[in-house]
Amino acid sequence: MNELIYLGIIVLAMIFIYIGYKLGNKVGELKTNKQWELNLPKIRSESIKRSRQVIGGQFSEQLAPYLPDFPYKPTECKFMGKPIDLIVFNGMDEKNINEIIFVEIKSGDSKLSTTERKLRDCIKEKRIRWQEYRISKKLTK
């Protein structure tokens, strides 16, 4: 008889532990959801702000050659976007290209990305070359 009482107590204890575990999970889930609900407006606002900055920067990159203080002719600028914003073929309008200039356009406090710094360093260290690639005549017929 005592064994049945002990077994009953153990079963009841396990049921209470299980219920407590489930309730604890539910309370934790509700707290997490509430925290997300409280943080969501701030997260959205920051995301929209960053998105606007990116779009504004991309627009500025394409508009820059047409600004009055831009040092090169817009007709000699070719937009790339990534990894460099513009390549200027100085003298192209006169059919006498005498210089090629890589231009990275920045606004505000923006800084060069790692890729942009590496590209700048390659150019400064003259690690740049010309290569012609010919497509097989079999493919072009």
C-alpha positions in Angstrom: 0.0 0.0 0.0 2.8 2.4 0.9 4.4 1.7 -2.4 1.2 2.8 -4.3 1.2 6.0 -2.3 4.8 6.7 -3.1 4.2 5.9 -6.7 1.2 8.2 -6.8 3.2 11.0 -5.2 6.0 10.5 -7.7 3.5 10.5 -10.6 1.8 13.7 -9.3 5.2 15.4 -8.8 6.2 14.5 -12.4 2.8 15.9 -13.7 3.4 19.1 -11.7 7.0 19.3 -13.1 5.8 18.8 -16.6 3.0 21.4 -16.2 5.5 23.9 -14.7 7.9 23.3 -17.6 5.2 23.9 -20.1 3.9 27.0 -18.3 7.5 28.3 -18.0 8.0 27.8 -21.8 4.8 29.6 -22.5 5.6 32.5 -20.2 9.1 32.8 -21.8 7.5 32.8 -25.2 5.0 35.5 -24.3 7.8 37.7 -22.8 9.9 37.2 -25.9 6.9 38.1 -28.2 6.1 41.2 -26.1 9.8 42.3 -26.3 9.7 41.9 -30.1 6.5 43.9 -30.2 8.1 46.7 -28.2 11.3 46.7 -30.3 9.7 46.3 -33.7 8.9 50.0 -34.3 12.5 51.0 -33.5 13.9 48.2 -35.7 11.6 49.2 -38.6 12.5 52.8 -38.3 16.3 52.1 -38.3 15.8 49.8 -41.3 13.9 52.4 -43.2 16.6 55.0 -42.4 19.4 52.8 -43.6 17.5 51.9 -46.7 16.9 55.6 -47.5 20.6 56.3 -47.0 21.6 53.5 -49.4 19.1 54.6 -52.0 20.2 58.3 -51.6 23.8 57.2 -52.0 23.1 55.2 -55.1 21.2 58.1 -56.6 24.1 60.5 -55.8 26.6 58.2 -57.4 24.8 58.3 -60.7 24.0 62.0 -60.5 27.6 63.1 -59.5 29.0 63.5 -63.1 26.3 66.1 -63.8 27.0 68.2 -60.7 28.7 71.6 -61.5 31.9 70.9 -59.4 32.5 67.4 -60.8 36.0 67.5 -62.3 35.3 65.3 -65.4 33.1 65.4 -68.4 29.9 63.3 -67.9 30.2 61.9 -71.4 33.6 60.4 -70.5 32.3 58.7 -67.4 31.0 55.1 -67.3 29.0 54.0 -64.3 29.8 50.6 -62.8 28.4 50.9 -59.3 30.4 48.0 -57.8 33.2 47.6 -56.9 33.9 51.1 -58.1 31.3 53.8 -58.9 32.8 55.3 -62.1 35.5 54.9 -64.6 36.5 58.1 -66.4 38.1 57.8 -69.8 39.8 61.2 -69.9 40.0 62.5 -73.5 37.5 60.0 -74.9 35.3 62.8 -76.4 38.3 63.8 -78.5 39.0 60.2 -79.4 42.3 60.5 -77.5 42.1 58.7 -74.2 45.1 59.9 -72.2 44.2 58.7 -68.8 41.8 56.3 -67.0 40.5 57.4 -63.6 38.7 55.2 -61.1 36.2 57.3 -59.1 34.6 56.2 -55.9 31.8 58.6 -54.9 31.1 59.1 -51.1 28.7 61.3 -49.3 28.4 62.3 -45.7 30.6 60.4 -43.3 30.7 57.2 -45.4 34.1 55.4 -45.7 35.6 53.1 -48.2 34.6 49.4 -47.9 37.3 46.8 -47.5 36.9 45.9 -51.2 37.1 49.5 -52.3 40.3 50.0 -50.2 41.8 46.9 -51.8 40.9 48.1 -55.3 42.4 51.6 -54.5 45.6 49.9 -53.2 45.9 47.8 -56.4 45.6 50.9 -58.5 48.1 52.9 -56.4 50.6 50.1 -56.5 50.1 49.8 -60.3 48.9 46.2 -60.0 46.7 46.7 -63.1 47.0 45.3 -66.6 45.4 45.1 -70.0 44.0 41.8 -71.3 42.2 41.1 -74.6 39.9 38.1 -74.7 38.9 36.7 -78.0 35.8 34.5 -78.4 36.3 31.5 -80.6 35.0 31.9 -84.2 33.1 28.7 -83.7 30.9 30.4 -81.1 30.3 33.5 -83.2 29.1 31.9 -86.4 
